[in-house]
């Protein structure tokens, strides 16, 4: 599976194409490259994007552990990125009375996105925080501001589900936690079937483990319908703005009676795609 990634190597920005499991990476200097524009111009085509990355740029190689990865297509100004998502989208959560359009929430600007290894911050005194393993769609606003699909990745939509359960009008507050995100942008259509498992460690030992299923086949809603409705609003349209849309989750540790705590460590393995995310949790 070919993915696009961005990374800092020897304090310089680079981009590359590869596989999430690659131990050695081929990197192209990113200075002067409008990467979102190149991705849209390539239209999901790997050869076209590879040619754009290599044009006039001499590659270098580096071991994966020597680079610092960034969220995919994240603008240098956090205010130019918007992180949001849909709630209760999966068949296991939607009942016969589900609305035509799922609830949408705003999670934050680009600075809430954290790659593996970085802590996920939670507001002080949460009620009950849970992990949510999700597919994340990435869109880039074109010259007219219309969000164009660029690719997908995976993430952890950390949520104070206890606050929402206590008062469902507080969904907007419940979602204002950091969001884990993989640095890999998968080029192509969103995945139909994704499986994996979560491990939550406390004091160095596994405190909870569970499996999850996600992907478009697990959704109660038509993906094209809900994203078209979302991006029909003019307030979300702006040239160059990057949108990260979390598509909702299967059941989480909370639904199995577990409650996370400050300093817990959450690892998500998206086994079907070779992606692992690990984040320590930090209250306040």
Secondary structure, DSSP 8 states (H G I E B T S, - for coil): --EEEEEEETTEEEEEEE-TT-SEEEEEE-TT--HHHHHHHHTT-HHHHHHHHHTT---EEEEGGGSEE--TT--SSGGGEEEEEESS-BTTT--TT--SS--EEEEEEGGGEE-TTS-EEE-SS-S-EE--EEEEEEEEE-TTS-EEEEEEEEEEE-EEHHHHHH-GGGHHHHT-S-EEE-S-EE-SS--S-EEEEEEEEETTEEEEEEEEEESGGGBSS-HHHHHHHHTTSGGG--TT-EEEEE---S--GGGGT----TT-EEEEEEGGGTEEEEEEEEE-
